[in-house]
Amino acid sequence: MKVKEIMERAGTNQTGRAIAYIKDALDEMNISSETHITTQRMDINENQRFYDVPNDCLKIVDIRCKSHNNEDGKYRSIPRSIYEPDIVDEDAI
């Protein structure tokens, strides 16, 4: 759809204002929906605490673990810790 068609549907004849509204709408859509998401699956190993994150990773959206807080064998999200842990980390790097 072209800008002229959007202006006709919106009932406006001010091109600058219409373009500003279109840019605002695109920004709102970008905020509300994530784009360019890929899924990376990694196996966890016993007694391994740290894992390498892929170099092209910009943001981790969710981490899921099988059988976490359930007996069904389903994948569930691991809750994110907001606060510093109370327990001292002996393995901290």
CORGIFEN-V520084 format. One record per residue. N is the residue number from 1. RES is the residue in one letter. NEAR is the number of other ideal C-beta (glycine too) atoms within 8 Angstrom. Layout:
BEGIN
N	RES	NEAR
N	RES	NEAR
END
This chain:
BEGIN
1	M	3
2	K	5
3	V	9
4	K	6
5	E	8
6	I	11
7	M	12
8	E	7
9	R	6
10	A	8
11	G	4
12	T	7
13	N	4
14	Q	7
15	T	8
16	G	6
17	R	8
18	A	13
19	I	9
20	A	8
21	Y	9
22	I	10
23	K	8
24	D	8
25	A	8
26	L	8
27	D	8
28	E	8
29	M	8
30	N	8
31	I	6
32	S	5
33	S	6
34	E	5
35	T	5
36	H	4
37	I	6
38	T	4
39	T	4
40	Q	6
41	R	4
42	M	5
43	D	4
44	I	6
45	N	5
46	E	3
47	N	4
48	Q	7
49	R	4
50	F	5
51	Y	6
52	D	4
53	V	6
54	P	6
55	N	4
56	D	4
57	C	8
58	L	3
59	K	4
60	I	6
61	V	5
62	D	5
63	I	6
64	R	9
65	C	9
66	K	7
67	S	8
68	H	10
69	N	3
70	N	8
71	E	4
72	D	5
73	G	6
74	K	7
75	Y	6
76	R	9
77	S	7
78	I	8
79	P	4
80	R	4
81	S	5
82	I	3
83	Y	4
84	E	3
85	P	6
86	D	3
87	I	4
88	V	3
89	D	6
90	E	4
91	D	5
92	A	4
93	I	3
END
